[in-house]
Amino acid sequence: MLIDFKKASLEEVLQHKTMYYEKIDFSIVQNSWKILSEHLELPFIIHIVGTNGKGSTGRFLSHYLHKKGFRTLHYSSPHIMKFNERIWINGRDSSDIELQMASSKLQEILPLNLLEKLTYFEYTTLLAFVLSSSFDYLVLEAGLGGEFDATNIAKNDLSLITTIGLDHQSFLGNTIEEIARTKMRSVDTKMLIGYQTSNKVYETALKVKDELKDEFGRDIVIQIVKEFDKYSLDERFASYLKLNLHLVIEALKELNIDIDLDIFNEVKLSGRCEKIKKNITIDVGHNPLAATFLAKEFNNKKVHLIYNSYADKDYKEVLTILKPIVTKITIIDLDDKRIVDKNNLLEICHNLNIMVTSLENIEPDEEYLVFGSFLVVEKFLENMRLNEE
């Protein structure tokens, strides 16, 4: 069904948007921003790039800025249950009315040929730009990459580099160095580098600094966070989240904002090793790096793993890492063409001697870990809600 992108509701627009890149054409969103930028006044932009930890880093930071009285928008992706989660404004998810007003503004300003060609993520990014106009801070979480990510169309004032590992290799590169380079080439002024599992990230940062100087005349400043045991969080937070907290605190110091640790303990981090019931933990992670953190978090414990994976993820490595903490696995059914063939998962579970079962009921004396992607968590929460109704 064809729609008029100049008149359609936001819901209709998003339904007709391409969700995933087959081939990146950065010029579409660049040209859109060139037009749109004449109508907006963007705030101080803090760009967050990395493989893991972007969401929690962004929420810690945006929550703190909001609590300190700054008008702050946090843009993240994807969402768990509702699209509004992607654009968080001054302590809450954006409203349907705000989102529709922003979409109407895009429809008013941008020509039809660009409105039609913008992808789902690009259109959503522009919505965030519209809604953050004249704010104090825009905490902008990158999507897949960095250099050719829609979030990189506007100049960033500060870049935060979270942990970088192997993920999205088909788009970003096959090595840590290639992935780090793609992400770091988005930096415009200064990068703060947070916790890393590979020293190759630091080496790559120095090379990228020279590249950006030679190619664009950018004089990038690099600052490395070296201490990760200085600050702590409330016990309800997973221990690995304090790694991201240290990066956030260094960013606040860079902004000359005083530090009050109690404010961080108020943050709600949905889907980040979050206990939704006494014996149920949900985590939207999906790669070996996330699995490694979770294996440490559940060390000396045993869980019933509720899992599925996209076909392009290293699910064999993920299950190998999690095997020591897993008693049994339920492969949750997902209706998405990107999901791995279930037979592949069954074969790996067989080879790893992990018992595959079905989930009939949540047993009170059993520990559950829901992991594999936003889609896995969303499906599980939907099923749980239906069972409770």
N, C-alpha and C positions, 0 to 999 in steps of 0.2 A: 504494500500500500504506500503510495506517495503522499507526502505531507508538505505543507508550505512552511519551510523553516523560518519564515518571517513572522508567522502568526501562531505557530503551534505552541502548546503548553510545554513547560520544561519536561514533564514526564514523557510527552510524545517525542520531543527532540532526542532525549536520551535513549528511548527505545529504538530509534532509527540511526543511532550513532555506531560506528565501527568500534568494537571494544578493544581489539588487539591489532597491533601493527603487523602487516605482512612485509611492508617496505616503508621505512621511515622517510617522510618528506617534511623536513623541518621548516620549509619555506611557508607552509600554510599557516602554522601558528605564529611564525615570525611576522608575516604580513598582517595577520589579524591584530597582533600586538602593536604593530607600528601605527595602525589606525586607532585602536582603542586607547593607546597611551596618551593621545591628545585630549582625552576626556576624563582622565583619572589622575589622582595624585597619590602615588603609592607610598606606603610608610617605609621605615627601616626594615630591610628584608634580611632575615636570618635563614639561610638555605641549608637544609640538612640532607646530606648524601651519605650513602653507605649501603651495606648489605643487610645487616641486622641492627636493631635498636633505634631506627629512625622514629618510629611511632612513640615509643616511651620517652625518648629524648625530647621530642617536640612537645609532648604533653606536659612533662615536667617543667619545661621552659615556659610554655605559653600560660600554664596555670599560675606559675610564679609571677610572671609579668602582669597578668590580670589582677592577682591579689595585691600587687604593689601599686595598683591604680592606673596602669597603662591600658589603653584600648588595644586589644590584641586579637588577631585572628590566627588560628592554627589550621592549616590545610594538610590533610593526610589522606591516604588511600591504601587499600580499598576500605569498604565499610563492612561491618559484621551483619547488622540487621536492617539498617535504614540509611538511605543515601545521605540524609542530613548529617550523619556522623562525620562526613568528610570535611565539612566546614564548620569549625567550632569557633564561636564568637563570644568573647568576654564571659567565659565560664559555662557555656551551654552549646548544645548542637544548634545549628541554624534552623530557622523555621521555614515552613513551606512558603510562606508569604515572602520572606526575604529572598529565598532562592528564585522564586518566580519573578520578583522585581528585577533581580540581577540578570536573569535570562532575557527578560523583556528589553533591558538596556542593551544587551549584546545584539538582539534582533533589530533594534532601532539603529545601532551604529554600524554594524558590520554588513558588508554587501552579501548578497545571497550566495554567490559562488564560494565564499569562504565559510559561511555558516553551514553549507552543505558538506564541505570537505573536512572540517575539523573533526577529530576523533572524540570519542567519549571522554578520555582523560584530558585532552586539550581543551575541550569545551568547559569541563569542570574546573580546570585551572583558571580559565578566564573568569568564571563565576567568582572564584575566590578573590581574584584581583579586583573585580568590581566591588565586592562587599568589604574589602579592606581599605578602600580609598579613603584617605585622610585619617587613617588610624595611626597609632604610634608604632606598632610592630606587626609584621607579617611573618609568622613562623611557617616556612614553606618546605614541606617534605617532598623530596624528589620521588618520581615514580621508579621506573626500571633503572634509569641511568643517571647521567649528569650533564655531559656536554650537549647532547641532543635531546634532552628531556624538556617537555613543555614548561616546566618550572624554571628553566634557565633562560627564558626569553627576556626577562627583566634583570637588570644589574643587581646582584646581591651585595649587601654591605658586610656580611660576615658569613663564612661557611663553616659548618660543623661536620666533621668526618667521623661517622660512627664506624663500628667494626666492619671490615671489608673481608669477604670470603668468596668462595665460588658459588655463583648463582646466575641465572639468566645468561649463560655462556653464549647462546646463539646470537644474542644482541651485543654483549659487552666484551667478549673475549674469553679465551680458554685458560688463562692463567691469572693469578692474583695481580701480577703487574699490569696486565692488559685491562683488567676490570678497574683497578685503582686509578689507572691513567684516565680512562673514560670518565670516571666519576669526578676526579680532581680537576679535570680541564674545565669544569663549570665554575671554578673559583674566580672571582673578580678582584678581590682585595686581600682578604686574610683568611687563612684556614686554621681552625683549631682541630687537632687530630686526637680523637679519643682512643679508647682501649683497642688494641690490635693483637691478633694471634700470630701475625707474620711480620717480621722485620722488613719484608719486601715492600710493605705499604709505605714505610718511612723513606726507604730508598727511592721509591717511585715519586714521592712528594717532591723530593729535591730535583728530580729530572723534569717533572711537570713545571716546577717553578722556572727553570731555565727555558723550557719550551714556550711558556706563556710570555716570558720576557722577550724572547727572540721574535715570536710571531705577532704579538699584539702590543708589546710595550707595557704589559702589565707587570708591576713590581709587587709580586705576591709576598706576603709575610706568612711564615709558617710557625706555629706554636704547637708543641707536643705536650699533651697531658701525661705526666709521668707518675703521679701518685693515684692509687685507686683504693686505698684503705683508710683514707683520711676522714671520710664522711660515711654515715650509716643511715639506714631507713628503718621505719617501723617493721616489725617482724611479719606483717601481712604481705610485704613485698618479697618477691623472689630475690635471693642474694645477688644474682647477676645484674639486677637492675641498678645496683649502686655504681656499677661501672659507667653506666650512662649518666647517672647523677653527677659524677665528677666532671664530665664534659660540660654539663649544663652549668655547674657552678663556675667553671672557668669562663664560660660565655658571659655569665652575669658580671663577673669581675671585669671582663673586657668592656662591658657596658657601664661600668662604675655604679652598679646597683648592689646595695648591701645584702648580706646573706642572712636569712632566718630559716634554719633547717626545718623547723616545725611546719612551715608552709608546705614543704614537699610531702609530708605525711598525710596531707589532706587529699592528694591527687588520686583520682580513680583511673586506673589503667585497664580498660576493658580488653580481655583476651590476651593479656601478657602474663602468663603463668598465674591466672586469676582463679582463685577458689570461689566458685559460684555456689557450692554446697560444701559441707564438711569433708566429703569424700570425692568431690568432683573438681578437677582443675582443667581449665580450658586455656589453650595457647595457640595463637594464630601463626606461629612459626612454621616453616616448611622445608628447611634445608639442613644439611649436616651441621652447620654452625649452631643453629637453634637447637638441634637434637643434642649436641654436646653440652650446651648449657643446661638443658633439662635433665640429662643423665646425671649431672653433678647435683642438681637441685633435689633429685629423688634418690640420691645415693643411699644405699642401705634400706631402700623401700622397694616394694613391688606394686606394679600397677596393671590394671586392665586397660590396654591401649585401644582407643577408638580412633581409627586412622583411615586416611586415603591420601592420594597424591596426584599432582599433575604429572603427566607423562614426561615432561622435560626436566623434572627434578631427579636428584640422585637418591631415589627412594631405597635402593639397596643399601647404600651407605647409612642413610637415616635409620633404617631398621637394625642394621648391624650395631650402630652406636647405642640404640635404645635397648637392645636385647637383654643386657644384664638387669634391667629394672622391670622387664615385661613378663608377666605370668601368662597372659593370653591376649589375643588381638581380635577386635571386631572391625571388619572393613565396612565402613559406612557407605551406603550406596549414594552416588551423586549423579545427577543428570547433567553432564557437561562434557562436551566433545574433547576437552583438553585433559580429561582424567585418564590415568593409566589403565590399561587392560587389567581387569581384576585377576586374571590367570597369572599375570606376571607377579603380582603381589603374593598370590597363593604359593607360587613356586619358591619365591624367596623365603617366605615364612616356613615352608617345609624344609628348605635347606638349612635354615637357621634354627630349626627345631622350636619354632614358636607356634603354640597351639592357636588355631583359628576357631572362633566361636561366633555365635550370634548374640545380640543383646536383647533379651526379652524384658528384663526389669533391672533397675538400679538396686543392687544389694547393699544394705547399710554397712556391712562389714568388709566391703571391697573398695579399694582405692581405684579411681578412674582418672585417666589422662586423655583428654580430647585434643588431638594434635594433627597437623598436616597442611592447614591453610585456613584462610578466612572462610572459605566455602565449607570446609569440614565443620568448623565451629558453628557457622550459621545453620547448617542442616541439623546438627545435634540439638541446638537450642530450639529450633522449630519442632523437632520431634518430641523434645521434653515438654514443651508448652502444650502440644496437642495431647500428650498422655496425661497431663495434669488437668485438662479441661473436662 
